Structures are given as structure tokens and as C-alpha cells.
């Protein structure tokens, strides 16, 4: 927001804001109801929780501004329901153009300038933790090196970023090859890049994988950026991309204790329509019943997306070393592995999940700056 303008008319006062819109600026009116909803005085907002003490849903729909003045970076307004409020320009600017919930996601290719290793010791202070979270949101993953290797130490490390989410695999799970397991992750077979737990609602936004020991020369980890692959698909087949973003798939998983089912499109978009990730797991997805032609079209597009996800242009291969910790955006960066022979050496990882808003909340707390409105002029 660049400036505020108050306009007087026989019907009352109107407030306009000059906002940056692309390369230029345009003026937008701030409706009386929109402004009235944003009052911040102690009688309207609890000073501790910052939650409303009144119900804005019952305000009169024909609410108007009957008096308006500006002074010292604040806007003072009296409304037709008798309420007088003060609004800091800076606070209104944040409401008009809210800062992004998380830093922008940056699609990457194999040869992009990625930060592939971050020393764990660097997150001991606030600035290091903030930098690591920002990096995580930008590129979708971080690999920390030099972490403790004691079993269970992942709980304390993950908790630096937020609260761990317990799932059907427990709070902490062990990844090593064993017979009669309830998931292929606990075998030695190759795993195509995938999203974990797409049958959960919501899907866990983050997976942590902590390497306790890896003495096996095979079993490399693969990471594929679904955003970059999705951009490539949208450029070459926009209609197919739209089909992947709208047709709901059914994801299903079961073991002796639970049966979990969820539905949703393969391509995940935010409320503004921008792709943010995927639900992608070739072991678990089931197409809905469609016409033969629609099924064939969907299959062809999904097959092309699979080809892009397997394209070396969009895939990183790395080997877990003892003490490495992978923090992964589970719905954006797909992870997999090459097959391995468990007889060639021990390979033991521990993992856990977390909702994506946990480090987002931590980041906003670390970056928080407090501002308050100037007092309303008397008279």
C-alpha cells in the first residue's frame, strides 16, 4: 500500500488505498465492513490471544463510515453503528497485501544451484534455524549433516521445527529391510519417487528421515521436484495438466489395525490456483470410473508425468551417510530409492512426520516484528 485517500460524500466517507499492482499502481476502495472487521482496540480484541471479543457476522450490511481523519500514520474512523476505531497504515497495508504464509517455492532441476548440505550445528541459534526453514520452503528439502546417531535422537531434532505428528506408523518409525512388513518401504526393493501417506487427510506435509547407519553400497536415495516436472507438463499439455489437477483419485492403505482411505487430485493447487505439490504414489492410487476416452486421456497424461519425474533433468541421487538428516516437503519433493541387497551391509533409518504449518508457524515467530497504531486524535 503506497497511500490512503479519504473521500467525503453525502452518503458518508469512503477510504481508498493506492496499491502496487504489477508494474504500476491502482486505487482500491476499502469497504466500511472490511475496515470495521479489523478494529484492534482492547474492547474488540483480546490483548493476549489477539482473538475477537465480538462477532463481526452480525454487523449491519449497510454499515457506513460517518467520520474519517488521518494523523501520524493512522486512520481514525467512526462507523454508523457508533463504533470508533483507529487503524495503523502499516497494519492495513499487511491486510491489503498479506505477506506470503511461507517463502516462495523455487522449482529446481538437477543442475540448479541447490544447497544440498547444512551442518546441524548451524540451527542451534535463531538465525540459523530461520535460514534452514527458509531454505526448506524454497527448495523443498534440506539435508543436515553431522547429527547425533543415537536411536530416538530424531525426536528432539525434529521438534526444533515443530510438533511431530503421530500416524499409523507411530510417532517414530524404523526403516530397514525385514520380512512380512506392512509397507514396501520396509523391504529392499526399489521405490519410485512418491508421496508418503496420500491416504491420510490431510497428508503429512513433512517427512524427516534420519540415517543412523548406512554400510550398504547400494540403495541410493532419489529426490524429484514435482513442481519443476509439473511446470514442464503444463507447458506441453495444459489440458492434460488440468485433468490431473481436477480428477479425484482414491488412495487406500490397510494393515491388521487400520484401513485408511482419502481422495484428491494428483496435482495439488492452492486457493489461488497455483500448483504447490502432488499426491503421487504408484503403489496406492486408484482411478475413478470414467468414460473409456477420459480414462485413456488421463492415463496418457499420468504416464507422461511419470516419465518427467523419472527424467534425470528433475532428479537428484544421493547417498545417505551416517548422521545425515533429510527434512523433506512430502507433497512437493518426491523421494524414492534404488534397490539394494540387505546382505551387503546394514542400512537403518528412522523417520517421523510433521504438518507443513509447524515450521511455517516457527518461521513467522522468528521473523515477528510488532507494530501498534498511533492514538486517535481527540476532538
C-alpha positions, 0 to 999 in steps of 0.5 A: 500500500503506497497511500490512503485517500479519504473521500467525503460524500453525502452518503458518508466517507469512503477510504481508498488505498493506492496499491502496487499492482504489477508494474504500476499502481491502482486505487482500491476502495476499502469497504466500511465492513472490511475496515470495521472487521479489523478494529484492534482496540482492547474492547474488540480484541483480546490483548493476549490471544489477539482473538475477537471479543465480538462477532463481526457476522452480525454487523449491519450490511449497510454499515457506513463510515460517518467520520474519517481523519488521518494523523501520524500514520493512522486512520481514525474512523467512526462507523454508523453503528457508533463504533470508533476505531483507529487503524495503523497504515502499516497494519492495513497495508499487511491486510491489503497485501498479506505477506506470503504464509511461507517463502516462495517455492523455487522449482529446481532441476538437477543442475540448479544451484541447490544447497544440498548440505547444512551442518546441524550445528548451524540451527542451534541459534535463531538465525540459523534455524530461520535460514534452514526453514527458509531454505526448506520452503524454497527448495523443498528439502534440506539435508543436515549433516553431522547429527547425533546417531543415537536411536530416538535422537530424531525426536528432539531434532525434529521438534526444533521445527515443530510438533511431530505428528503421530500416524499409523506408523507411530510417532517414530518409525524404523526403516530397514529391510525385514520380512512380512512388513506392512509397507514396501518401504520396509523391504529392499526393493526399489521405490519410485519417487512418491508421496508418503501417506496420500491416504491420510487427510490431510497428508503429512506435509513433512517427512524427516528421515534420519540415517543412523547407519548406512554400510550398504553400497547400494540403495541410493536415495532419489529426490524429484521436484514435482513442481519443476516436472509439473511446470514442464507438463503444463507447458506441453499439455495444459489440458492434460495438466488440468485433468490431473489437477481436477480428477479425484483419485482414491488412495487406500492403505490397510494393515491388521489395525487400520484401513485408511482411505482419502481422495484428491487430485494428483496435482495439488493447487492452492486457493489461488490456483497455483500448483504447490505439490502432488499426491503421487504414489504408484503403489496406492492410487486408484482411478475413478470410473470414467468414460473409456476416452477420459480414462485413456486421456488421463492415463496418457497424461499420468504416464507422461508425468511419470516419465518427467519425474523419472527424467534425470533433468528433475532428479537428484541421487544421493547417498545417505551417510551416517548422521545425515538428516533429510527434512523433506516437503512430502507433497512437493519433493518426491523421494524414492530409492534404488534397490539394494541387497540387505546382505551387503551391509546394514542400512537403518533409518528412522523417520517421523512426520510433521504438518507443513504449518509447524515450521511455517508457524516457527518461521513467522515467530522468528521473523515477528516484528510488532507494530501498534497504531498511533492514538486517535486524535481527540476532538 
